[in-house]
Amino acid sequence: MTSDREGVIFLRALSRLLGWTYFLCWSLSFYPQPLLNWQRKSTHGLAVDFPFLNVLGFAAYSVSTGTFLYSPTIKSQYAFRHPTSPETTVRFNDFVFAVHGALLCIITYSQFWPQLWGFDVGRKQRASKFVLGIFWGSIIGVLIVIYIVRLNGHDGGYDPHGWAWIDVIYAVSYIKIVATVIKYCPQVLVNYKRKSTVGWAIGQILLDFTGGIFSILQLVIDSSMQKDWSGISGNPVKFLLGNVSIFFDIIFCVQHYILYRKARLADKDTSEDEEEEDDEEQQALLVDGESR
């Protein structure tokens, strides 16, 4: 009994450690791209659909994690549908991560507005019709689920039998899954067409990959402690989010370090040459000023 209790304590501590570690990795992954845009004073190389879908996805993720944590109705309905593991696997760090991510994604997307930042933005860097369709389709989809719950749910959706408010939250959480699956595709295509990853911050990908591994490990440990793997099916966003991110992170690493490595190195050399030219011009101006 003592050894079992110590094992549970260890797993709980490990789960918390993994949770905050993936939180830090994923949270830090939001900074390289806006900082790179600021450094270059340009959004060239970044697909606008990526931050646009990120705003949609993390807004939805904030709502879903927040309600699973703080809504008595949603928590009780989750417990009813998962009697063997009534406690949701959503953690406080999930909610903090979601809100923080939403704010950083808004900042990154706002950099495509020259009147706000003064950055060099491509004429065609506008959200595509397909992505706009995903955005409005997601909103309409959630509204339809709300209508069904109000129409067919028992006790206005507060009875967990049949359609209930937890189904609305699941619908909102699926928006994050859809956004995550789709958001990487435009950037992969942009890199492929340009045969370059210049303008795309690889730092965010390395942090994203690390966070995805730790996120899945935490979810597996939490479900194993409850001895019920429905903890994974009960939190599909977190599980799929980690796996999809890892898959695309590998693709981006292959593009950056293998396929388009020469383009990256050529851009680095060009930047260094430009810096040297700027230094020479400044020195020439100083010498000219002193001679006068």
Secondary structure as GFF3:
##gff-version 3
##sequence-region A 1 292
A	DSSP	alpha_helix	2	28	.	.	.	ID=ss1
A	DSSP	alpha_helix	32	40	.	.	.	ID=ss2
A	DSSP	alpha_helix	49	70	.	.	.	ID=ss3
A	DSSP	alpha_helix	72	81	.	.	.	ID=ss4
A	DSSP	alpha_helix	92	110	.	.	.	ID=ss5
A	DSSP	alpha_helix	114	117	.	.	.	ID=ss6
A	DSSP	alpha_helix	129	152	.	.	.	ID=ss7
A	DSSP	three_ten_helix	154	157	.	.	.	ID=ss8
A	DSSP	alpha_helix	165	194	.	.	.	ID=ss9
A	DSSP	alpha_helix	202	226	.	.	.	ID=ss10
A	DSSP	alpha_helix	230	233	.	.	.	ID=ss11
A	DSSP	alpha_helix	236	254	.	.	.	ID=ss12
A	DSSP	pi_helix	255	259	.	.	.	ID=ss13
A	DSSP	alpha_helix	261	291	.	.	.	ID=ss14
###
